[in-house]
Amino acid sequence: MSTDLYLRLSAMMFLEYAIWGAWAPVLAARLLGPLKMSGKQTGWIYATLPIGCIISPLIAGQLADQWFATQWILAVAHLIGGILMIIAAKRQMFGSLFVVMLFYSLSYAATLPLVNSLMFRHLTDPGTQSAGIFIWAPIAWALVGYSLTGFRLLKKEEGDGSDCLIYAGILSFVMAAVCCIQPDTPPTGTGGTPILEALAMFQEPNFLIFIVISTAVAGMMQFYFLGTAQFMQDIGISSKSVPACMAIAQAAQAAATLFALGVLLGMLGFKMTLILGALSWLVMYLIYVFIQKPIPVAIAQALHGLAYVMFMIVGQIFADTVAPADIRASVQAMVFATTTGIGLFVGTQFAGIMMDKFSVDGKFVWRKVWMVPGTVVLLGIIGFAVAFHDPPKEGKPAEKPAASEIPEAAFIAPSDYVARLG
């Protein structure tokens, strides 16, 4: 891979997640604080992105496969997204803000799989080259959190929290420009509906167990995103310091991606790595429940970063290992739609309802709130321990058969996947 290509793809990956990281961790504090929205209303605002993740990727994929070059779809989507984010920063009523955020999320969600597909199209060896580009995602999320905190510390007044939306809008405009200089990625015109073949994988019990538990556990991340910023302020962390504290999670995620992911998979396999990831979330919620002090809560953010790598990213790797060769992209899209789409949507609604239920005189009873996701994650850990198993370790076949040729998905041992990464 040339230096020029690496820089272009890395800039695209960096900005894609910098946009998300600018608003997602801290917008809830604006909604619950200055705008005085309820937990349920906050949940609906955050549900717009999961809704977008259910709908937009399939549409965007069809456009990119059949009619338009991927880089131009990305550029237009981010330009529209930037405009909508600036509009959202001015909206203070639930109804109008929900509508704007819904259209924004439909636009942004379309770009998430396209960034990956564009990258893979231009890598000669995706297995070994993609890690150096993927690493910019958590770095971007962390740096944008620290920069937002720095901006807020420079301001004399406290602010109303709308700066996170303006920041995301500006980054979206920059991203639109960066997309225009990406290598040309024309449509392939392959046609077909491989997603229907991917759905047939639910007939394999182990894969079905993986999807069900992963969707439930991933949905509990919405408690983290909806509640952590306000929780931190309620226990004494200033609003200006919240973005930097939460960015600790992304610093830990970047370190784990570089130094721990391959080692853990090679030593522990999928089952134990997934359990360890869920256990990291459980420990974080236990700290939220029983300690509730600024320094321990801030340090506990690292557990979220570790959990994301060991649960979400490892889950994506697992899906790749069990997917037949001709439908890998559709299997990844299906996992994305269920965990990031359905899981986060249901989790958002559940979190909003629970936050409203456990509030007294406008104050959240955080101990009770955090016990809910902790319990669900614990059940997920038990489910994986009892019902899920690692793929057989007979090694990787020379070539996976097509989905139409096998009744159940073929498996690759995690050690073989690590070896494939070099």
Secondary structure, 3 states (H helix, E strand, C coil): CCHHHHHHHHHHHHHHHHHHHHHCCCHHHHHHCCCCCCHHHHHHHHHHHHHHHHHHHHHHHHHHHHCCCHHHHHHHHHHHHHHHHHHHHCCCCHHHHHHHHHHHHHHHHHHHHHHHHHHHHCCCCHHHHCHHHHCHHHHHHHHHHHHHHHHHHHCCCCCCCCHHHHHHHHHHHHHHHHHHCCCCCCCCCCCCCHHHHHHHHHHCHHHHHHHHHHHHHHHCHHHHHHHHHHHHHHCCCCCCCHHHHHCHHHHHHHHHHHHCHHHHHHHHHHHHHHHHHHHHHHHHHHHHHHCCCHHHHHHHHHHHHHHHHHHHHHHHHHHHHHCCHHHHHHHHHHHHHHHHHHHHHHHHHHHHHHHHHCEECCEECHHHHHHHHHHHHHHHHHHHHHHCCCCCCCCCCCCCCCHHHCCCCCCCCHHHHHHHHC
